[in-house]
Amino acid sequence: MREKKASKSLSSTSPCATLRDAYHNCFNRWYAEKFMKGHWDKQECVSEWQKYRACLSQHLEDKHLIRFLQAEGIVQDSGVTSQ
């Protein structure tokens, strides 16, 4: 008999999963409903992105992994993208 797959994927156990899903849903909605129709606003989904990014930065910092991104110049000490 086949075992049932877990209802949640491993990635959904991430402490930032809810924020990631909120950002992805916002982005997908924006892309389909606005961008593809030629109407878009650069400020769409910014708050969702900032919350998700802050969570990722905090999680990486907690795991002592943020230094790798800092070394590559991807993030600054404050967790803000340097690009």
Sequence and secondary structure as in RCSB ss.txt:
>XXXX:A:sequence
MREKKASKSLSSTSPCATLRDAYHNCFNRWYAEKFMKGHWDKQECVSEWQKYRACLSQHLEDKHLIRFLQAEGIV
QDSGVTSQ
>XXXX:A:secstr
      SS GGGGSTTHHHHHHHHHHHHHHHHHTGGGT   TTTTHHHHHHHHHHHHHHHHHTT HHHHHHTTSB
 TTS B  
